[in-house]
Amino acid sequence: MLVVVAFATALALASVGGGLYEFTVVDPFWPKRPDLVQPTRGGISRKRFWISIHVAFEVTLIAALVVAWSQPAVRNCLLVALASHAVMRLWSGFDFIPKALAFEKADPAAVSEAAARAWTRRSRLRLPLDLITCGALLTAFAAAARLG
């Protein structure tokens, strides 16, 4: 159980790291240069990281729930992590991802810098949900470690 919870925790922390990288390295610059986030124009492919990290995390989180289900202290923390992550993913799926894909496909000259900056500012609002997920997983990891 401990190994699976540890792996889920590590993947959640990697996701936060990816978000922080985007906030600090990519987002300050791409609104003026949309081609930076357009893989067809030589820019970065956000999908490569985000799809793989989310799939790996979600599968591992479900596996952690399965193996820890009989341990309420661990299970409850994992359920909090699942809930906060689900809210963030739903919000992203209906709001951020469609807009990000539109920015990736648009003619760079047609991308409004103001719209791109608004997207980057709003995107940061997802960070608290990611931090809740990580905090719950760290707590689940501590509880699993205490159980041996």
C-alpha positions in Angstrom: 0.0 0.0 0.0 2.8 2.4 0.9 4.5 2.1 -2.4 1.3 2.8 -4.4 0.4 5.8 -2.2 4.0 7.1 -2.5 3.9 6.8 -6.3 0.5 8.7 -6.4 2.0 11.4 -4.2 5.1 11.7 -6.4 3.0 12.0 -9.5 0.8 14.7 -7.8 3.9 16.6 -6.9 5.2 16.3 -10.4 2.0 17.8 -11.7 2.3 20.8 -9.4 5.9 21.1 -10.6 4.7 21.1 -14.2 2.1 23.8 -13.3 4.7 25.9 -11.6 7.0 25.5 -14.7 4.2 26.8 -16.9 3.3 29.7 -14.6 6.9 30.9 -14.3 8.6 29.9 -17.6 6.0 29.6 -20.3 3.0 31.8 -19.4 4.9 35.1 -19.0 6.0 34.9 -22.6 3.6 33.0 -24.8 0.8 35.7 -24.9 3.1 37.9 -26.9 4.4 34.9 -28.9 1.6 32.4 -29.4 3.9 30.3 -31.5 5.7 29.2 -28.3 2.7 27.0 -27.4 2.0 25.9 -31.0 3.7 22.6 -31.7 3.0 22.8 -35.4 5.0 26.0 -35.5 7.9 24.6 -33.5 6.5 25.5 -30.0 6.2 23.2 -27.0 3.7 20.5 -26.8 1.9 20.8 -23.5 -0.1 17.6 -24.3 3.0 15.4 -24.1 3.5 16.2 -20.4 -0.1 16.8 -19.3 -1.8 13.8 -20.8 0.9 11.4 -19.6 1.1 12.8 -16.1 -2.7 13.0 -15.6 -3.3 9.4 -16.9 -0.5 8.0 -14.8 -1.7 10.0 -11.7 -5.3 9.1 -12.1 -4.6 5.3 -12.6 -2.2 5.3 -9.6 -4.7 7.2 -7.4 -7.4 4.7 -8.2 -5.0 1.9 -7.5 -4.1 3.5 -4.2 -7.8 3.8 -3.3 -8.3 0.1 -4.1 -5.3 -1.1 -2.0 -6.0 1.3 0.9 -9.8 1.0 1.0 -9.7 -0.9 4.3 -7.7 1.8 6.0 -10.0 4.7 6.8 -7.2 7.2 7.7 -5.5 6.6 4.3 -8.8 6.1 2.3 -10.3 9.4 3.5 -7.3 11.4 2.5 -7.2 9.7 -0.9 -10.9 10.5 -1.4 -10.2 14.2 -0.7 -7.3 14.1 -3.2 -9.7 12.4 -5.7 -12.4 15.0 -5.2 -10.1 18.1 -5.5 -8.4 16.6 -8.6 -11.8 15.8 -10.2 -13.0 19.3 -9.7 -9.8 20.7 -11.3 -10.0 18.2 -14.2 -13.7 19.0 -14.9 -13.0 22.7 -14.7 -10.0 22.3 -17.0 -11.9 20.0 -19.4 -14.8 22.4 -19.9 -12.9 25.7 -19.8 -9.1 25.7 -20.0 -8.3 22.8 -22.3 -10.7 24.0 -25.2 -9.2 27.5 -25.0 -5.7 26.2 -24.9 -6.3 24.1 -27.9 -7.8 27.1 -29.7 -4.6 29.1 -28.9 -2.5 26.3 -30.2 -4.3 26.1 -33.5 -4.9 29.8 -34.1 -2.9 32.0 -36.5 -0.4 33.7 -34.1 -1.3 37.1 -35.6 -4.9 36.5 -34.7 -4.4 35.6 -31.0 -5.4 38.4 -28.7 -2.7 39.1 -26.2 -5.3 40.3 -23.7 -7.3 37.0 -24.1 -4.1 35.0 -23.7 -3.0 36.9 -20.6 -6.6 36.4 -19.1 -6.2 32.7 -19.7 -2.8 32.5 -18.0 -4.2 34.5 -15.0 -7.2 32.3 -14.6 -5.1 29.2 -15.1 -3.3 30.0 -11.8 -6.6 29.6 -10.0 -6.3 25.9 -10.5 -3.2 25.8 -8.3 -5.1 25.7 -5.0 -6.9 22.6 -6.1 -3.6 21.0 -7.0 -2.2 21.9 -3.6 -5.2 20.4 -1.9 -4.6 17.2 -3.9 -1.0 17.2 -2.9 -1.7 17.9 0.7 -4.2 15.1 1.0 -1.8 12.7 -0.7 1.1 13.7 1.6 -1.3 13.1 4.6 -2.3 9.8 3.1 1.3 8.8 2.7 2.1 9.7 6.3 -0.9 7.7 7.5 0.1 4.7 5.3 3.7 5.0 6.6 2.4 4.9 10.2 0.5 1.7 9.4 3.7 0.1 8.3 
